[in-house]
Amino acid sequence: MSLQNNRKRAAQIVDILEREHPNAQIALHYQTPFQLLIATILSAQCTDARVNMVTPALFQKFPTPQAFLDAPIEELEQAIFSTGFYRNKARSIRNACGILAEKFGGEVPCTMEELLQLPGVGRKTANVLLGHCFGIPGVVVDTHVKRISNLLRLADSDDPEKIEEQLMKVLDRGKWVRFSHLLAEHGRAVCIARRPKCEVCPVGELCPSRSL
């Protein structure tokens, strides 16, 4: 399928999903770029709902990078225990806060290059921060986007970075940030990994992988 046709089909898919999920938005709760950074690190292999249960008390206890650095690591591990992989996450948070304090004056930087210097931050997390906190659009490739964009043949790779590049070519730039939220809603409601509801899929007519 040509790039032009794929762009047209991608726009149709986005339009349909916009109508189906008009309230699709980021699920993590945050008030500042720093809070979103910590929340996204905690969200690795953990539900956003669980992270949202942990972060209010966490941010009250540790409101700044320096507060995380000053606390005993055991105290931080205990505070985030329920998010899973708490030792690795505590280490990533502490190391990221160290770099924020040393290199960026305690502030979350606003470029991809700088964000990728932070432990626990890959392109997915960086694009979340850039898109939601700094108005710099990017395509967030999470598990829903990876799986469903391949099923829709808008991408044809298992490599998140290649998927990101492919989607940037077929999606309107104004929809880059929103696309991941739409696919997350679609993945939870209809295109469920182990039992997709192809018979009721609103974008079924545009999906080469549809099975009836």
C-alpha positions in Angstrom: 0.0 0.0 0.0 1.3 3.4 -0.9 2.3 6.0 1.6 -0.5 8.3 0.3 -3.1 5.5 0.8 -1.8 4.7 4.2 -2.0 8.3 5.3 -5.6 8.5 4.1 -6.5 5.3 5.9 -4.7 6.4 9.1 -6.7 9.7 9.0 -10.0 7.7 8.7 -9.0 5.4 11.5 -8.2 8.4 13.8 -11.5 10.1 12.9 -13.5 7.0 13.8 -11.6 6.4 17.1 -12.1 10.1 18.0 -15.8 9.6 17.7 -15.7 6.4 19.7 -13.4 7.7 22.4 -13.8 11.5 22.6 -12.5 11.6 26.2 -9.4 9.6 25.6 -6.5 11.2 27.4 -3.4 10.4 29.5 -4.4 8.2 32.4 -1.5 9.2 34.8 -2.3 11.9 37.2 0.3 14.7 37.5 0.6 18.5 38.0 4.2 19.2 36.9 6.7 17.7 34.5 8.6 16.3 37.4 5.6 14.4 38.7 4.9 13.0 35.2 8.5 11.9 34.9 8.3 10.0 38.2 4.8 8.6 37.3 6.0 7.3 33.9 9.0 5.6 35.5 6.7 3.9 38.0 4.3 2.8 35.2 6.7 0.4 33.7 5.0 -3.1 33.9 2.4 -1.6 36.2 -1.1 -0.3 35.6 -1.7 3.5 35.5 -4.5 3.0 38.1 -2.0 1.5 40.6 0.5 4.3 39.9 -2.2 6.9 40.6 -2.9 5.2 43.9 0.8 5.6 44.9 1.8 9.0 43.6 -0.3 11.4 45.8 1.4 10.3 49.0 4.7 9.9 47.2 4.7 13.5 45.9 3.6 14.9 49.2 6.5 13.1 50.9 9.1 13.8 48.1 8.0 17.0 46.3 11.4 17.7 44.6 14.4 15.9 43.1 16.4 16.8 46.2 13.8 15.3 48.5 14.1 12.0 46.7 17.9 12.2 47.0 17.9 13.1 50.7 15.6 10.1 51.7 17.0 6.7 52.5 16.7 4.4 49.5 14.7 1.9 51.7 12.1 4.6 52.4 11.6 5.2 48.7 11.4 1.5 48.0 8.7 1.1 50.6 6.8 4.0 49.2 6.7 2.5 45.7 6.6 -1.2 46.6 3.2 -1.9 45.2 4.1 -0.8 41.7 6.4 -3.8 41.3 10.1 -3.9 40.5 10.5 -1.4 43.2 14.3 -1.7 43.7 15.0 -1.0 40.0 12.5 1.8 39.9 13.8 3.4 43.1 17.3 3.3 41.7 16.2 4.8 38.4 14.3 7.6 40.2 17.2 8.4 42.5 19.7 8.4 39.6 17.4 10.5 37.5 16.9 13.0 40.3 20.7 13.2 40.7 21.1 14.2 37.1 18.3 16.7 37.3 19.9 18.3 40.4 23.4 18.3 38.9 22.8 19.2 35.3 19.4 20.8 35.0 19.0 22.9 38.1 16.4 20.5 39.5 14.1 21.0 36.4 12.9 18.5 33.9 14.6 19.3 30.5 12.5 19.9 27.4 14.5 18.2 24.6 14.6 14.6 23.6 18.4 14.5 23.7 18.5 15.8 27.3 15.6 13.6 28.5 17.3 10.5 27.2 20.2 11.2 29.6 17.9 10.4 32.5 18.0 6.8 33.9 14.7 5.1 33.3 13.8 7.4 30.4 13.5 6.0 26.9 11.9 7.5 23.8 8.4 6.5 25.0 8.7 8.3 28.3 10.5 11.3 26.6 7.7 11.6 24.1 5.1 11.5 26.9 6.8 14.4 28.7 7.5 16.4 25.5 3.9 16.0 24.3 2.1 16.7 27.5 4.3 19.1 29.3 6.1 21.1 26.6 3.8 21.1 23.6 6.3 19.2 21.5 4.4 16.4 19.6 5.7 12.9 19.4 4.4 9.4 18.9 4.3 7.4 22.1 4.9 3.7 21.2 3.5 1.7 24.2 2.2 -1.9 24.1 -1.1 -0.9 22.6 0.4 1.2 19.9 3.0 -1.4 19.0 0.4 -4.2 18.7 -2.5 -2.4 17.1 -0.5 -0.3 14.6 1.0 -3.5 13.3 -2.5 -5.1 13.1 -3.7 -2.1 11.2 -0.6 -2.2 8.9 0.2 1.3 9.8 3.5 -0.1 10.9 5.4 -3.3 10.2 8.0 -3.7 12.9 8.6 -4.9 16.4 11.2 -2.2 17.0 9.5 0.7 18.9 11.8 3.3 17.3 11.0 2.1 13.8 7.3 2.0 14.6 7.6 5.6 15.9 9.2 6.7 12.6 6.6 4.9 10.5 3.7 6.4 12.4 5.1 9.9 12.1 5.0 9.4 8.3 1.4 8.3 8.1 -0.3 10.3 10.9 -1.1 14.0 10.9 1.4 15.8 13.2 -1.5 17.2 15.2 -2.6 13.7 16.1 0.8 12.3 17.2 0.2 12.8 20.9 -3.5 11.8 20.9 -3.0 8.6 18.8 -1.6 6.6 21.7 -4.5 7.5 23.9 -7.0 6.5 21.2 -5.3 3.1 20.7 -5.1 2.5 24.4 -8.9 3.0 24.7 -9.5 0.9 21.6 -7.1 -1.9 22.9 -8.9 -2.0 26.3 -12.4 -2.0 24.8 -12.3 -3.8 21.5 -8.9 -4.8 20.1 -8.1 -6.9 23.2 -4.8 -8.8 22.8 -6.1 -12.3 23.5 -9.7 -11.9 22.4 -10.2 -9.1 19.9 -13.8 -8.3 19.2 -13.4 -7.9 15.5 -17.1 -8.4 14.9 -17.9 -5.1 16.6 -14.7 -3.2 15.7 -15.5 0.3 14.5 -12.4 0.4 12.3 -12.8 -3.2 11.1 -13.4 -2.2 7.5 -10.0 -0.5 7.5 -8.1 -3.3 9.2 -6.3 -5.9 7.1 -6.0 -8.2 10.1 -9.7 -8.4 10.8 -11.0 -11.9 11.4 -14.7 -12.7 11.3 
